[in-house]
């Protein structure tokens, strides 16, 4: 359990240092992308250690893009 706590502390440190560095330049979009990247990395790390379900870009495609494509095919009358 100590390794999970140390891992969380390292991600928080990365987040704070990175956001402070990016924030000095006033780049809000880059700050949001950086926070998302660190959050995703932290989740993937914890998912591996704690045996949580991990997600990937392929899972995102199956959840969002594929249903939209099926709806468009249905709407167009394609098989």
N, C-alpha and C positions, 0 to 999 in steps of 0.2 A: 504494500500500500504506500510505502514511503516513496517508491519510484514514481507512482502516479502523482503524488503531491509535488515532488521535485519537477516532474515533467510539466505540470500545470504552472508552477512558478516560473519555469523557463519560458513558456509561451506567453505568460503575462509580461515578463520582462521584455521579450521580443516585441510584443505589441506596444508597450509604453515607449520604448526607445525608438521604434520605427515610426509611430504616430507623431512623436515629438519632432523627429527629424523631418518628416514630410510636412508637418503642420507649420514649420517655420517658413516654408515657401508659400503657404496658403493654398495648397492643392487639395481641395475637398474630395474630388473624385478619386484621386490616388489614395487618399486616406481610407476611403470606403473600400476600395479594391484591396488594399493591404490588410485591412481588418478582416475582410472576407476570406482572404487567402490564409491568414494566420488562424482564423476560426476553423476553416476547413481542415487545415493541417493538424490542428489540435484534436478535432473530432476524430480524424482518421487514426491518429496516434492512440487516443483513448479507446477507440473501437477495437483496435488490435489487442491492446493490453487487457481490456475488460470484457472481451468477447461480445461486443455490441455489433449489430448489423452495420456493415460498412457500405457506403454508397460510392458510386463512381459516375463519371460522365455518361457512361452507357445506361446506367439506371435512370439518370435524368432524362435521357432521350426516350427511353421506353415509357416513362411516366408522363411526359409533356408532349413531345413531338409526334410520337406514333399515334396517339389518339386523335390529334388534330389532322394528321394525314388520313386516317381512316374516316373521319367525319367529312373531309373534303372529297374523298373517293365516293362515299355514300351520297353526298350532295350532288356530285356530278353524274351519278348513276353508273359509275365504273364498278367492275367486280374486283 
